């Protein structure tokens, strides 16, 4: 993966993340030491008949992190890592074996009704719609379940159908809709009551590129609106997660392996970066003379219209700044700067092969 340096030297700020961590930001979702084990059913009966008994499945183990108000928080990991189980626990659909989840200070077990009023859930595989009803009829049914009046529901449904480009499909039966349109309708249902917390499971899966782009724009606008929505997003689309999320947690074998900003996770995985600077009016001899004193792996290439300076630096050291200044002092005009960094895929792969009891690494405190 390559990234370029902006003209002003600043990183573009991700939506829903103001760079402040810790107690200075209000917490929307608090997850503390959550574990979930699915027991084996009919163990005694199987033992009586001498049938093999599989061990209990530990889906989550001691998971802890916070999602701040107005933040888009990403959760990435392989299939079976525990992402969906964790989202269902937050949504009160599954109870944890141990630990506490609070949403807007309401306990997900003790105050489950209050939590459900605060949360909108949109899953990748939606099975709770009525296939013979139209999109509009389905949304009206769920709007009544959350206590909306018919007039209020009709206005809100039209607003959401227009917002999600589904207005032309309002009278189409759910069973006749494409997978992508079903997914957008699931998000519309999650947004019916304007919940302050959203749980999005693979929100752009099955969407075409244009629809996926509009979905990302909508997610950003929800987090940055006048009443910011806090979003916990799970996805296998790593570039999308990096684009949307201010912080990301890597989960594998039910454990949080790392947590931090995308930049910090990449730096945690790989401590060096390859840099390529393209400049004009810079002779190869001058480049070696100006840069060779501190760049031990310096490689200079000359093309017909430019000189390319290649070197490796330690993440966050000052060699890049020194090199840029030196190139300019040597008479060069900088055309482009590329930095080859580790990707989120590299980060994810580094934790894929770890054993179940591997120590979790975090770039920030979870407790």
N, C-alpha and C positions, 0 to 999 in steps of 0.2 A: 504494500500500500504506500502511496506517495502523498505528500501534502505540501502545499506551498505556503510561504510566509506572506501575509497580507502587507499592503503598503504601509499601514499604520503600526505594524508590529504587534497587534493584539489578536488574540484568538477570538473568533466569533462566539458570542455567548449563546449557550443552548437555552431553549425555552424552559421555563419552570425551574431554573437553577441560577441563583444570584451569587454563587461563589461563597456563600456563608454556610458553614456547617455547625453542627452541635446545637446547643440549647437556644441559640439566638433565633432559631426558626421554630414556629409552632409545628408540632407533630400531628399528622393526620392519621397515620397508621403506625402503631407500635407493636412489633413482633418480638417477644421475649422468650427465649429458650423453648421454642416450639419443637416438639417431637410427635411423630405420628407412626404408630405401628398397627398394621392390619393383621388381626389374629387369624389363625387357621380355624375354620368352622368344623364342627362335628369331630373334634379330635378324639374324644372318648369312643365314639362310634367307630371311627376308623381303626383305632387301636384294638377294639373288641374284635373286629373282623380281620385284623392283621393286615390292614391296608397301609401303604406308605403315607406318611404325614410330612408334608412340606413345612419348612420353618416359617415362622411369622415374617411378614414383609415390613421392614422399617423404611417407610417412605420419606420421613424427615427426621433429622437428628440435631437437636440443640440449635435451632435456627434463630438468629436474632438480628434485627435491623429496624430502622425507622424510615418512614416515608414522610417527608415534610409537606406542609400545605403548599399547593401550587407547583409541586415537583412532579416531573415525569421520571419515575424510577424504573430501570430496566432489570429484568431477571432473565438470565440466559443460562443454558445448559443443555445437555443431550436429552433425547427422549428417555423418559423414566427417571429423570433426575429429581423430581419432586415439585416442579413448577406449578402444575395444575392443582396438585393436592394442596399446596400452600394458598393458592388463590381461592380455592373452595373453603378452606378454613377461615380466611378473612371474610368471605361472603356468608359464613355461618352454615354452609351446606354440609360441612364435615367438622366434627369436633376433634380437637387435638387430644393426643394421649397425655400430654403434659405441656406446661407452658401457658402463656397468656397472650392473647391478641386483643388490642383495643383499637377501635375506630372512633375518632373524635371523642376519646375518653370513655367510650362505652365498651364494656367487656363483650366479646363475641359469643360467649357461652351464657353468662348471666343476663346480659341485655341484648339478646339476639334480635328481638324485634326492632329495637332502636337502631342497631347496627344495620339491619336490612333496609331501614328507611334512609340511611346515609350512603348506601353503596349501590352502584350500578354495575352489573356483571355482563360482559359480552364474551362468550366463549367461541372457540374456533369451530367446534362441532355442536351446533345448536339443535336440540331435539325436543324442545318444549313448545314449539309453535304448533298450531293446528293446521295441518296440511290442506284441508279442504276450505279453510277460510282465506279470504284475501289478505293482502298485507295490511290494508287499512283496518279490516275487521280484527285481525290479530292484535294490532296495536291498541285498538279501542278496548278489547278484552283486558289486556294487561294494564291499561290506564285505569280502568274501573277497579282492578285489584288493588292498586295503590291509592284509591280513594279520590281520584279526579272526577269532577263533574263531567257530563257529556259535552257541554259547550267548551269547557276548558280543555278537555281531551282532544276535541276536533281541531281546535286552533293549534295545539301543541303538535298533533300528528301531522298536520299540513306543513308546519314549520320544519319538522324533522325530515319529512319526505323530500321537501325542497332542498334542505341542507345536504342531504345524502344522495341527491340525484335519483330519487326513487318515485317522484311524483307521477311519472308515466306508468309505473307498475302498481299504483295504489289499489287497483281493482283486480289485479292478477292473483290467482291462488298461490299460496306459499309453496305448495308442491310442484308448481310449474315454473318456479323461479330458478335462476342459475345459482350455483354455489356462492359466487361472489355477492350476488344480490341478497341472498339469504344472510350472508355475514353482515352486510350493511344494515339489514333490517334488525339483526340482533343488536347492533350498536344503537339503532334508533330506539329500541325497547329499553336499553340500559339508560338512555338519556331522557326518558319520558318525564320523570319526576325531578329533573335537574339535580341529580345527586352531587354532593360535594366530593365524593370519592368514586373513582372508576377503576374497575379491574378489567383489563383488556388482554385476552389470550389470543395471540396471533391475529391482530386486528386487520392486517392487509393480506392474509393468506387467501389465495384464490382470486384476488383482485387483479385486473389488468393494470399495466403501468400507470395509466392516467388516473384511474380510480384510486390506486394505491397512493399516488402523489396527493390527490385531494383529501384522502383519509388522513395522511400525515399532517397536512395543513390544518385540518379540523382538530386533530389531537393537540397540535401546538396552540391553536386559538383557544381551546378549552383551558389549557394550563395558564395561558397569559391573559385571560379575560378579566373583566371587572370583578367577577366572583371566581377566582382561580380554582380549578378542579385539580385535586391530587390524583395522580394516575400511577397505578402499578401495572406495568406492561411486560408481558412475556412474549418472546419471539425467537424464531430461528433465523430471522433476517438480520444479521449482525450489522451491516451498514446502516440499516434503518434504526436499529437500537442506538448506534453511536450518534446518528443524526438527531434523534429525538431526546435522548436521556441525558440528564445532568450527572447522574450516578448509576452505576451498574453493579449488580451482584452476580457472581459466578457460582452456580449451584451444581453439585455433582454427587451422586450417591446419597442424596438427601442432606448434604452438608454445604454450608456456605464456604467456598474455597477462597474467595477474594471479594473485596467490596471497595469501590472508590470511583473516581471519575474515569472516563475512558483514557485520558492521558496518563493518569497514575497507574492504571492497570497495565497499559502497554509498557510503561517504564519499569513496573515491577517484574514484568516478564522478560524484558530485554533491556540491558543497561547501556547498549551502544546504538548509535544511529549512523546510517550512511548518508553523507551529504554530497550533493552535486551542485556546483555553482557555475552558471554559464555567463561569460562576460565577453565583451568586445574591447578592442584596443588594449589587450593585455598579452604581451609576448610570453611564450613558454619560459624563457630564461628569467624574465622579471617575476613570474609567478613562483618559480622555485626559489629565487633569491628572497622574495618577500615573505613566503609562507613556510619554507623548509625548516626554519629554526624550531617551530613548535608542532608542526604536523609531520609526524614520523612516517605515516603511511600515505603521504601525498602522492597523487597520480594526476598528471596534467596531460590533457589531450587537446590537440589543435585541429580545428576543422577549417573549412574554407572561409567562414565568416565569424568564427567565435573561438574562444578558448574555454575548455571545460575543466574545472578543478574538482577533483574527487578526494574525499578523505572520510575517515571514521572518527566520531567523537563520542565521549561519554555523555549520556543523557543529562541535560541541564548544566553542562559546563559552559565556559565562556569562549570556547574555540570558534564557534560560529560567528559571534560578534567580532572577535579579533580578526578573523579571516575576511569578513565583509569590509571592515575598515581598511585592512591592508591592501585588498584588491583595489579599492578606490584610491588609496594613496599612491599605488603603483600606476595609476592612470587608466585603470580598467573601468568600463561601464557595465554594471551588473544588469543582465537581461532576465535571469530566472534563478530561483533557488528551490531545490527539491530536497526533502528530507524523507528518507525511507525508514519508516518506523514499523514496529511490530503491529499486527492487526489484532482485532478481537478474536479472530479465528485462531491465531497463534496462541493467545492467552487461553482460549477454551481448550485447545488441544493439549496444552501443557498440564492441565488438570484432569484430562480424560483418563490418563493411564494411572493416576494415583490410587492407592488402596482405599478401602472404605474408611479406615481409621486414620487417614492422613490428617495432619494438623492444618487447620484453616489459617489462611493468611488474609489480613485485612489492612487496608491503607488508612483506616480510621477506626475509632472506637465504636463498638456496637452496643456497649452497655453504658 
